[in-house]
Amino acid sequence: MQNGSVIRAKRQCGPDVWEFHRRMVLGSVEQLVDETAARQAVSGLGIEFNRGSAWLKTRSTTVSDLVSHYRKRELDPDAVWKTHSTKVTYEGYLNKWILPRWGSYRLVRVNAGEVELWLRSLSLAISSCAKIRNLMSVVFNHGIRHEICDRNPIRLVRQSAKRKAVPVILSASEVQKLIAALGMRERTLVLLAFGTGLRMSELFGLKWHDINFQKNEISVTRSIVFQVVGPCKTEASQKPVPLNSRLAEALKMWREHTRYSKVEDWVFPSQGARGRRPYWGQCLM
């Protein structure tokens, strides 16, 4: 917010004024002689903004203002409340869907009925609409915690998360046909996914020292999303995963085949990065 737009606005009576985000009057040009002085005034306001932003607690506060406060507290790169993948997902929903539609709305004008109709009009999967609805509710709850707003209209928004169609599940014979058509790296990856149920982020986060061939188990201690290493999604994910003997043989064959087979190497390393990073999972999948 401190780096937002500062403009000089004309008045019908009296001297021009400096405005922040076209709403908040910082002072007249007689009080603040130039833009530098106006931006210094914004910096002073930034202290209050970080404490709860008294000026935000007005009827002119918009959804965009509230989202800016939420981003600073919850989605900042240094914030530890959310994983990297969650931050990326939230930013995507905010930038592509929520802010374009609701950013200029004053908080007092947002109502459950209008949000509900809007969600039903989106050509998205029901699960995506549910995630958008839930994120909007999270943002409003954030506003209540910081006394920026006193209500959460999204609580009354009805949005099902039930799938429209049954997901496609491969049979054992279909998996066999798939495996037969793949190269060694991809075949090993599919066998791991099919035999362990690990998430894609957990598969690409594996290192050779995570695989215990003596005990026939895999220790899942990290996940990787968009090349950023982080913790697993849930505590349950960190429990050792049983390793089938045939799957263990496939992993041993892959280890003999790959150039990166040391205990600290990634199981599925990127050739382009010379093994320093795992392969970019989204591309391979």
C-alpha positions in Angstrom: 0.0 0.0 0.0 2.8 2.4 0.8 4.0 2.3 -2.8 0.5 2.9 -4.2 -0.5 5.8 -6.6 -0.1 9.4 -5.4 -1.8 11.9 -7.7 -2.4 15.7 -7.7 -6.1 16.4 -7.9 -7.8 19.7 -8.7 -10.6 21.2 -6.5 -13.3 23.6 -7.5 -12.5 25.7 -4.5 -9.2 26.1 -2.9 -5.7 24.7 -3.9 -5.0 21.4 -5.5 -4.6 18.4 -3.1 -2.5 15.2 -3.1 -4.6 12.0 -3.1 -3.5 8.5 -2.3 -5.3 5.8 -4.4 -7.8 8.4 -5.6 -9.6 8.3 -2.3 -7.5 9.5 0.6 -6.6 13.2 0.8 -3.0 13.5 2.1 -3.0 17.3 2.1 -3.0 20.4 -0.1 -0.2 21.5 -2.3 0.4 24.3 0.2 1.0 21.7 2.9 2.9 19.2 0.7 4.9 21.1 -1.8 5.7 18.2 -4.2 5.1 14.5 -4.8 8.1 13.5 -2.7 6.6 15.2 0.3 3.3 13.5 -0.4 4.9 10.1 -0.5 6.7 10.8 2.8 3.2 11.4 4.2 2.1 8.0 2.8 5.1 6.4 4.6 4.0 7.9 7.8 0.6 6.4 7.3 2.2 3.1 6.5 3.0 2.7 10.2 -0.6 2.9 11.0 -1.4 0.6 8.1 0.8 -2.1 9.5 -0.8 -1.7 13.0 -4.3 -2.2 11.7 -4.8 0.8 9.4 -7.2 3.2 11.1 -7.9 4.9 7.7 -9.0 1.5 6.3 -11.8 1.3 8.8 -14.1 3.6 6.8 -17.0 3.0 4.6 -14.9 3.8 1.5 -12.6 0.8 2.1 -12.6 -1.5 -0.9 -12.0 -5.2 -1.4 -8.7 -4.3 -3.1 -7.6 -2.5 0.1 -8.5 -5.5 2.2 -6.7 -7.9 -0.1 -3.6 -5.6 0.0 -3.6 -5.9 3.8 -4.1 -9.6 3.7 -1.3 -10.1 1.2 1.1 -8.1 3.4 0.3 -10.2 6.5 -0.4 -13.6 5.1 1.1 -14.0 1.6 4.4 -12.0 2.0 7.4 -14.1 1.0 8.7 -14.0 4.6 5.4 -15.1 6.1 5.4 -18.6 7.4 1.7 -19.1 7.8 1.2 -20.5 4.3 3.3 -22.9 2.2 4.7 -21.7 -1.1 2.2 -23.7 -3.1 -0.7 -22.2 -1.1 0.6 -18.7 -1.7 0.9 -19.3 -5.4 -2.7 -20.7 -5.6 -4.2 -17.9 -3.6 -2.4 -15.3 -5.7 -3.8 -16.9 -8.8 -7.4 -16.8 -7.6 -7.0 -13.2 -6.4 -5.5 -11.9 -9.6 -7.6 -13.8 -12.1 -11.0 -13.9 -10.5 -11.6 -12.1 -7.3 -10.0 -8.7 -7.8 -11.1 -8.1 -11.4 -14.7 -8.6 -10.3 -14.8 -7.3 -6.7 -11.6 -5.2 -6.3 -13.3 -1.8 -6.6 -16.3 -2.8 -4.4 -16.6 -1.1 -1.0 -16.7 -3.7 1.7 -20.1 -2.5 2.9 -21.5 -3.2 -0.6 -20.5 -6.8 -0.9 -23.4 -9.1 -0.3 -23.9 -12.9 -0.3 -26.6 -13.0 -3.0 -24.5 -11.2 -5.6 -21.4 -13.3 -4.9 -23.4 -16.5 -5.1 -24.8 -15.5 -8.5 -21.4 -14.6 -9.7 -19.9 -17.9 -8.7 -22.7 -19.8 -10.5 -22.0 -17.8 -13.7 -18.3 -18.8 -13.8 -17.3 -21.5 -16.4 -15.1 -23.3 -13.8 -15.2 -26.6 -12.1 -17.4 -26.6 -9.0 -14.3 -27.3 -6.9 -12.6 -24.2 -8.2 -15.7 -22.1 -7.4 -15.7 -23.5 -3.9 -12.0 -22.6 -3.5 -12.7 -19.0 -4.7 -15.6 -18.8 -2.2 -13.5 -20.1 0.6 -10.6 -17.7 -0.1 -13.0 -14.7 -0.2 -14.3 -15.9 3.2 -10.7 -16.2 4.5 -9.9 -12.6 3.4 -13.0 -11.2 5.1 -12.2 -13.1 8.3 -8.8 -11.5 8.1 -10.5 -8.1 8.0 -12.5 -8.9 11.1 -9.5 -10.0 13.0 -7.7 -6.8 12.2 -10.9 -4.7 12.8 -10.9 -3.5 9.2 -14.5 -4.8 8.7 -17.1 -6.1 11.1 -18.8 -8.7 9.0 -18.2 -11.6 6.6 -20.9 -11.7 4.0 -19.3 -14.8 2.3 -20.4 -17.0 5.2 -23.9 -17.0 3.7 -22.7 -17.8 0.2 -23.9 -21.3 -0.8 -21.4 -23.1 -3.0 -21.1 -26.9 -3.3 -17.8 -28.6 -3.7 -19.2 -31.8 -5.1 -17.8 -33.0 -8.4 -19.9 -32.8 -11.5 -18.4 -35.9 -13.0 -16.9 -39.0 -11.6 -13.0 -38.9 -11.9 -11.4 -41.3 -14.4 -9.6 -44.1 -12.5 -7.2 -46.3 -14.3 -7.7 -50.1 -13.9 -4.7 -52.4 -13.3 -4.6 -53.4 -17.0 -4.7 -49.8 -18.2 -1.8 -49.0 -15.9 0.1 -51.9 -17.4 -0.5 -50.6 -20.9 0.6 -47.2 -19.9 3.8 -48.4 -18.2 4.7 -50.5 -21.3 4.7 -47.4 -23.5 6.9 -45.3 -21.2 10.7 -44.8 -20.9 12.5 -45.9 -17.8 12.3 -42.5 -16.0 8.6 -42.0 -16.7 7.9 -45.7 -16.0 9.6 -45.6 -12.6 7.7 -42.4 -11.8 4.3 -43.9 -12.7 5.1 -47.1 -10.7 5.9 -44.9 -7.7 2.7 -42.9 -8.0 0.6 -46.0 -8.5 2.3 -48.1 -5.8 2.6 -45.5 -3.1 -0.2 -42.9 -3.6 2.3 -40.0 -3.1 1.4 -36.6 -4.4 3.3 -35.3 -7.4 5.0 -32.7 -5.2 6.2 -35.5 -2.8 7.4 -37.7 -5.7 9.7 -35.0 -7.1 10.9 -34.1 -3.6 12.4 -37.6 -3.0 16.2 -38.0 -2.6 17.9 -41.4 -2.6 18.6 -41.3 1.1 14.8 -41.2 1.7 14.5 -44.7 0.2 15.5 -47.5 2.6 15.9 -50.7 0.6 16.8 -52.7 3.7 13.5 -51.9 5.5 11.5 -51.5 2.3 10.1 -48.1 3.1 10.2 -44.6 1.9 10.5 -41.6 4.2 8.6 -38.6 2.9 10.1 -35.5 4.5 9.6 -32.7 1.9 7.6 -31.6 -1.1 8.5 -29.4 -4.0 6.2 -27.1 -5.9 7.4 -24.8 -8.7 11.0 -25.7 -7.7 10.5 -24.4 -4.2 11.2 -27.0 -1.5 8.9 -27.0 1.5 7.2 -29.3 4.1 4.7 -31.9 3.3 1.0 -30.9 3.0 0.0 -32.8 6.1 1.7 -34.4 9.1 0.2 -37.8 8.0 2.1 -37.4 4.7 5.4 -37.6 6.6 4.9 -41.2 7.9 7.1 -43.8 6.2 5.5 -45.4 3.1 5.8 -49.2 2.5 7.9 -50.1 -0.5 6.8 -53.1 -2.5 9.6 -55.5 -3.5 8.9 -55.1 -7.3 8.8 -51.4 -6.9 12.1 -51.5 -5.0 13.6 -53.4 -8.0 12.4 -50.8 -10.4 13.9 -48.0 -8.3 17.3 -49.9 -8.1 17.3 -50.2 -11.9 16.6 -46.5 -12.3 19.4 -45.7 -9.8 21.8 -47.7 -11.9 20.6 -45.9 -15.0 20.7 -42.3 -13.8 23.9 -40.3 -13.6 22.8 -38.9 -10.2 22.7 -41.8 -7.8 24.5 -40.5 -4.7 22.5 -40.5 -1.4 22.0 -36.7 -1.5 20.9 -36.7 -5.2 17.3 -36.2 -6.2 15.6 -39.4 -7.4 14.3 -37.6 -10.4 17.0 -34.9 -11.2 16.9 -32.3 -13.8 19.4 -32.9 -16.5 19.3 -29.2 -17.5 20.2 -28.2 -14.0 22.9 -30.9 -13.8 21.2 -32.7 -11.0 21.2 -29.7 -8.7 17.4 -29.5 -8.8 14.7 -32.1 -9.4 12.9 -32.3 -12.7 10.1 -29.8 -13.2 7.2 -32.0 -12.4 4.5 -30.1 -14.2 6.3 -30.4 -17.5 7.0 -34.1 -17.1 3.4 -34.9 -16.0 
